[in-house]
């Protein structure tokens, strides 16, 4: 258990911080010169890392973590420049159970309610993969096809959601700016809706009547009625909205805004932003924090925000809607991309791991002849 102190007030964190490490290379990292703390790692930009908690190894650029409803399983999608993969992890034992190579992947990830399936975005292959979970391993995947693979068709599914009872899968895209709705029983496409700009994430309301869609390209949250199959309203956020989460009853949404170092808090009853939380290290409007991951504590009083370019989690008391207060920052690894809470643990995926090193074997550029 970690005891952390941050800001002028003492901030006691009664949770264990788990930084999920991505690097497979075991090269020795550079440490801070003349520093007595060997745990600090020096980055090329002159910043140093001193991540809280323990770590375990992931793949290249983990973008999303999903925890199953029972919290017995955790899945991670690795979406970097090298091999893509889906990893299945035991969050209690903090052990890798299974790793499934995947041709292409990007962000979208979701467990079924009964934890018998895992849905994953196939990125520019323009498919959604449906993995059966058998004996805590991923079996051969079935697929939903959005179109022909890139570059024949530019689609690119990102965030996805599942309504198990109605056998519906929703996924949004970043290349042709659309929402796709599939029947999971027949695997047929039921609806395709033009969103007008690049989408990032989507989230069903607790009663499944609404699908909230973050529109990265137009600084808005679209509200899709799942009964009428239409966009019924739009709510303006700040620049580059990405991940969306909600409290258990669905009254309040939290939307991360990457380019404005902020989180938009939305009251779904009135359909308006009631607060914009600044997540930056300093009181500035300059771009630079890249706010891109969100999680609520189990009692829903604390909001954890991944600030990728600040290498930290920003922590806020959100127990009074619209009147949040900062509790400080928790140091992470390099470029935190996502954060999830399970019991008394916080899981953080670090997109660039804990160190930097030479890359003599690529990627390389070739001249066209």
N, C-alpha and C positions, 0 to 999 in steps of 0.2 A: 504494500500500500504506500502511495506517495503522498507526501505533505509538501505542497507548493505554496510559495508566498509571492504575490504579485501586486503591483501598484502601491499607492500610499496606504491603502487599507490592506490588512492581512487577509489573503484569500486562501482558505483551507479547502483543498480539493480532496474529497473523501472517495476518490475513484482511482482505479489503476489505469495508467496511460499505456496503451500498446501501440508502438509505432511499427507499421508493417513495412519491412525492408524489401526493396525490389531487386537489388543487384545480385547477379549470379557470379560476377567476377570477384575473386578474393584478394585483389591487389590491396596493398597497404595505402591508406589514405594519408593526406598531408595534415599534420597537426599545427596548431597555432604556435608560432615561435615564442620562446621564453615564457610559456604558459605552464603553470604547475598542474593544470587540470588536463590529463591525457584524454579525457572523453570529448574534448572540444575538437572539432574538425574544421579546417580552413577550406573555404570555397574559393574558386577563381576570382570572384568579385570582391574578395576581401572580407566577406561576412564569415562568421563561424557558426557551427551547429553544436548544440548541446541538448539533444533530444531527451525528453522525459520518458521513463518507463522502459519496458523490454522491447525486443524486436524479433520478427521472424521474416524469412525470405519470401518474396513474391517474384513476379515476372517483370517485364519491361513496361513501365508507365501504367500502373494500376489506376483505373479511372473511377471505378464504382465498387462499392461493397454492399452486399445485401445480406441481411440476417433473417433466417427463417422464422415463422411465427412462434415456434416453441423455443427459439434461440439455441437449438441443438446443432444447427448447421450455419455456416457462413460461406458466401461465394464472393469471389473477386474476379473481375475481368481485366486482363492485361492487354493494353492497346498501343504499345510503342512502336519504334522503328524496327525492332527485331521480331522474334516469333511471338505471335499472339496466343493467349491461352485463357482457359477458365479454370480457376482453382476452387476446390471444395475443402473447407477448413472446419475443424472442431473448435469453436470459440472458447469452450470451457477448458479443454486440454491445451489449446493453442498449438495444435498440430495440423499439418497438411494431410488431408485424407486422400486426395486424388487431384491430378492435374490433367486437363484435357486440352491438347493442342487444337487450335481453331484457325482456319485460313485467314479470316478477318474478323475483327470485333471492334465495337465502339460503344462504350458507356451502358447501353440498355441491358438490364439484368433484373430478374424477378423470380421468386419462388412461388409455386402454386400454394394455395391455402392449406392443402393436405400434405405439403412438402414432398410429394412424389415426383414433381417435375421442376425443372429450372429452365426458364426462358432467357435467351441471350440474343442481342443484336449481332447480326452477321455483317454489319457495316457495308462496305462497297460491293460485297457479293449480293447485296439487296435481298437478304433472307433473314428470317427469324428462326433460330435453332431451338428446338424443344428437346431437352435432355431428360430422359427418365432417370430418377435417382434410385438405384438398386444397391442395397448393402453399403450405403454411404459412399457410393461411387457413381459417376456419370456414365450411363449406358449410351448406345448408339442413338444419335439425334434424329428426330423427324424435322421437317422444315416447312415453313410458310414462305411462299415466294412472292415478293413484291414486284419483281421484274427481272429482266436480264442483267447480269452483272456488269459493273463498271468496266470499260467506258461506254459500252453499248447503250446503257441507260444510267443516268445520274440520279440516284434516289437517296441512298445513305441513311438507313434507319438509325435512330439514336435512342432516346428514352422510350420505354414501353410500360404498359400496364395490363393487368388481367382481371377480368370479372369471371371468377370460377363458376358461379351459379348460373350465369347466362351463357357461359362458354364463349366469351368475347375476348379478343386480344386487340389492344390499341397500341399503335406505334407511330411516332412522329419522325420526320426526316429533315436532313440538313441540306440536301442537294436540290430536291424539287419542291421543298417547302410544303409538305402535305401531311395529313393525318390519314392513316390506313386503319380500317376496322375489319377484323377477320372473325369468321365463325370457326371456333376451334374444333367443332364436331366434324364439319365438312372440309375444313381448311380452305374455304372459299373467301375471297375478298367481298365484303358486303358494301363498304362505303370507302370512297376516297374524297377527302375534303381539302381544297386549296386553302392554305393558311396565310399566304401572302408574303411570308418571309421565313428565314431559317428557324427551325425549331430545335429545342435542346431536350427538354424533359416533359413528362406528362404524369399526372397523378389523379386517380379517381377519388371522389368524395366518399366518405364512409358508407353512404347509402347507394353509391354507384350511379347516382342520377346525373352527376356532372363530371367532366374530365377537364382538369386544368392543364393548360399547355403553355410552357414558357417559350416566348418567341425571341430568341437571341438576336435576330436581325432587325427587330422593330421596337424593342424596349417595351414589350407588352406581355400580359398574361391573357390568353384567350380562354373563354369558358364555353365548353362544348356540351350541349344537352344530349345525353345518351339515348333519350326516348325519341326526340324529334330529329336527331342526327344533324343538328345545326349549331353553328357558333352563335350563341345568344348574346354575348357581351364581351368586352375587352377592358382590361384594367391596366393603366399605364404604370410601369415600374421604373427603375433606373436603367442604366446602360448595360447591355448584355446580360439579361436575366438567364439563369441556368437552372440549378437544382431547386426543386420545390419540396417542402415537407409541410405537414399539418399536425395540429394537436389531435387527440383521439376522437373528439366529437366533431371535428371538421370546422369548427367556428373560425379558427385562425390559420391562415397560411403564412409561411415564411419563404421568401424567394431570394436567392443569392444573386447579386448583381456584380459581375466580374470587373467591369470597367469603372465602376464608381465606388469600389471598396464599401459595399453596403448590403443590407438586407431589407427588403420591403416586407412590412407586416400588413396583411390584408384581412379585414373583417369580412367573411363571406356572407354574413347576414345582410350587410349593406352594399357589398361589392366595391369597397373602397380601401385604399391604402390609409391606415391609421397612424403609421409610424415608419420612418426610415432610419435604420440603425447604422451608424458609421462604424465600420470594423477596422479602420486603419490604425497604425501604430501612433500616428500623430494627427492633430486636427487639421487635415488638409483635404482638398478635393482633387488633388493630383492622382492620376491613375498609378497603380503600383502594387496593390495588395492582391489582386486577382482572387476575389472571394468566390469560391466554387463548390463548397460542400457544407452541409447543414445536418445537425442532429439535436434533438431535445433529450434532456435527462428523463428518466422514467417517471419522475413526478411532474414533468413538464414545466418546471420552474426555471431551468437553466437551458440556454441555447449555446451550442458549440458551433463555431464557424471556422471552416478551413480557409486560411489566407495563404494561397499557394506561394506568392512571391515574397511573403514576409516570413515564411517558414515557421508558422505558428498557428495555434487555435486562438481565436478571440472568444471570450467567455462573457455571457450577459445573463443577468437576472431578468426573466421575462414573465414573472409571476403576475404582474399587473399589466394587462394588455394595453399597449400604447404608451407605457411609461417604463421602458427598459432601463437598466443601469449596468454599466460596465463592471466586471469583476476582475479584469486583467487578461493575461495571455499565458498560454502554455506552449513551451518550445517543442517543436516537432523535428522530423528529418527534413530533407531537402524537397521542397515543392509538394506540400500536402494537397492531395486531390480530393479526398473524401473523408468523412468521419461518420461513425455509427456508435451507438450506445447499446450495450447488452448487460443488464444487471449492473454491477459496479465496475464495469470496464468500459473504456472508450477505445475504439479501434480507429486508427488513422492510417490511411494508405499514403506513403510518401512517393511521389511520382519519379523522383530522381535518387532515391535511396539516402545514404549517409555520406557518400564520398564522391570525389571526382578523380578521373584517371585518364591516361592516354588511351587513344582508340586507333591503334596502328592498322587494324584490319578492316576498317570501314566504319560507316558507309563511305564509298568513294564515288567521285564524279568521273564519267567517261565522256570523251569527246565524240561527237557524231562525225562520221567520215563520209 
